[in-house]
Each structure stands twice: as C-alpha cells, then as structure tokens.
Amino acid sequence: MPFNNELTEELNLILKFPNKSLMQGLKVRNDADPTRVAAAKRLFDKGIVSQPDGGYLTDLGHDLAEHVSVIQSALTHSG
C-alpha cells in the first residue's frame, strides 16, 4: 500500500514532535491547517499521541518517530 496524503501528513506531524526529551510535546491548535488537525486526531485514535490535539508521543509514538526519522534521513541524503 503506497503512502497516501493522510499517511504522509501523519508522518510529517510525527517528525514535528521534539525528540530530545520525553517531557516535551506538541499542541495542534484548532485554527491550524485542517489537514494537520485531522492528522493529530488520527494519530490519537491509533494510540500514537496522548491527546486528540497532539500532546505527547506514546511509547508506540516514540518508536515510530525513531523509524520515521531514519527513513526521512535515508531518503533525503544522497550518499
């Protein structure tokens, strides 16, 4: 299954979470781009973030963030 627009938006949102500390989160405001608001809600529904508007990454979210970061790095850096 290829990455569709919704999945891409979710992956991009995961990349926006701070990765230096487990005590930092992200809030997606209600007046943000509707696609970002919807992505945050889907991530919450999947158990990846702690709140429908972002919050903190769950344990699953931290694991996914590491993988997403590796994928992004591998695909954006030519060797």
C-alpha positions as a Markdown table, in Angstrom:
| # | Residue | x | y | z |
|---|---|---|---|---|
| 1 | Met | 0.0 | 0.0 | 0.0 |
| 2 | Pro | 1.6 | 3.3 | -1.0 |
| 3 | Phe | 1.7 | 6.4 | 1.2 |
| 4 | Asn | -1.4 | 8.4 | 0.7 |
| 5 | Asn | -1.8 | 12.1 | 1.6 |
| 6 | Glu | -3.3 | 11.3 | 5.0 |
| 7 | Leu | -0.4 | 9.0 | 5.9 |
| 8 | Thr | 2.1 | 11.5 | 4.7 |
| 9 | Glu | 0.5 | 14.2 | 6.8 |
| 10 | Glu | 0.7 | 11.9 | 9.9 |
| 11 | Leu | 4.4 | 11.1 | 9.2 |
| 12 | Asn | 5.2 | 14.8 | 8.8 |
| 13 | Leu | 3.4 | 15.6 | 12.1 |
| 14 | Ile | 5.3 | 12.8 | 13.9 |
| 15 | Leu | 8.5 | 14.5 | 12.7 |
| 16 | Lys | 7.5 | 17.8 | 14.3 |
| 17 | Phe | 7.5 | 16.3 | 17.8 |
| 18 | Pro | 10.6 | 17.2 | 19.9 |
| 19 | Asn | 12.9 | 14.2 | 20.0 |
| 20 | Lys | 15.3 | 15.5 | 22.7 |
| 21 | Ser | 13.1 | 14.9 | 25.7 |
| 22 | Leu | 10.2 | 12.7 | 26.7 |
| 23 | Met | 8.8 | 15.6 | 28.6 |
| 24 | Gln | 8.1 | 17.8 | 25.6 |
| 25 | Gly | 5.0 | 17.6 | 23.4 |
| 26 | Leu | 3.2 | 19.3 | 20.7 |
| 27 | Lys | -0.1 | 21.1 | 20.5 |
| 28 | Val | -2.0 | 21.4 | 17.2 |
| 29 | Arg | -4.3 | 24.4 | 17.6 |
| 30 | Asn | -7.9 | 24.3 | 16.4 |
| 31 | Asp | -7.1 | 27.0 | 13.9 |
| 32 | Ala | -4.2 | 25.1 | 12.3 |
| 33 | Asp | -4.4 | 23.7 | 8.8 |
| 34 | Pro | -7.4 | 21.3 | 8.9 |
| 35 | Thr | -5.3 | 18.5 | 7.4 |
| 36 | Arg | -2.9 | 18.8 | 10.4 |
| 37 | Val | -5.8 | 18.9 | 12.9 |
| 38 | Ala | -7.2 | 15.7 | 11.3 |
| 39 | Ala | -3.8 | 14.1 | 11.3 |
| 40 | Ala | -3.4 | 14.7 | 15.0 |
| 41 | Lys | -6.8 | 13.2 | 15.7 |
| 42 | Arg | -5.9 | 10.1 | 13.6 |
| 43 | Leu | -2.6 | 9.7 | 15.5 |
| 44 | Phe | -4.5 | 9.9 | 18.7 |
| 45 | Asp | -7.1 | 7.3 | 17.5 |
| 46 | Lys | -4.2 | 5.0 | 16.6 |
| 47 | Gly | -2.6 | 5.4 | 20.1 |
| 48 | Ile | 0.5 | 7.2 | 18.8 |
| 49 | Val | -0.1 | 10.5 | 20.7 |
| 50 | Ser | -1.7 | 11.1 | 24.1 |
| 51 | Gln | -4.3 | 13.8 | 23.1 |
| 52 | Pro | -6.5 | 14.4 | 20.0 |
| 53 | Asp | -4.7 | 17.7 | 19.6 |
| 54 | Gly | -1.2 | 16.2 | 19.9 |
| 55 | Gly | 0.0 | 16.1 | 23.5 |
| 56 | Tyr | 2.9 | 13.7 | 23.9 |
| 57 | Leu | 4.1 | 10.8 | 21.9 |
| 58 | Thr | 3.1 | 7.4 | 23.5 |
| 59 | Asp | 5.7 | 4.6 | 23.7 |
| 60 | Leu | 4.5 | 3.5 | 20.3 |
| 61 | Gly | 4.8 | 7.1 | 19.1 |
| 62 | His | 8.4 | 7.3 | 20.2 |
| 63 | Asp | 9.2 | 4.0 | 18.4 |
| 64 | Leu | 7.6 | 5.3 | 15.2 |
| 65 | Ala | 9.3 | 8.7 | 15.5 |
| 66 | Glu | 12.7 | 7.0 | 15.5 |
| 67 | His | 11.8 | 4.9 | 12.4 |
| 68 | Val | 10.3 | 7.9 | 10.6 |
| 69 | Ser | 13.4 | 9.9 | 11.3 |
| 70 | Val | 15.7 | 7.2 | 9.9 |
| 71 | Ile | 13.5 | 6.9 | 6.8 |
| 72 | Gln | 13.5 | 10.6 | 6.2 |
| 73 | Ser | 17.2 | 10.9 | 6.7 |
| 74 | Ala | 17.9 | 8.0 | 4.3 |
| 75 | Leu | 15.7 | 9.3 | 1.6 |
| 76 | Thr | 16.8 | 13.0 | 1.8 |
| 77 | His | 20.5 | 12.5 | 2.0 |
| 78 | Ser | 22.3 | 11.2 | -1.1 |
| 79 | Gly | 25.4 | 9.3 | -0.5 |
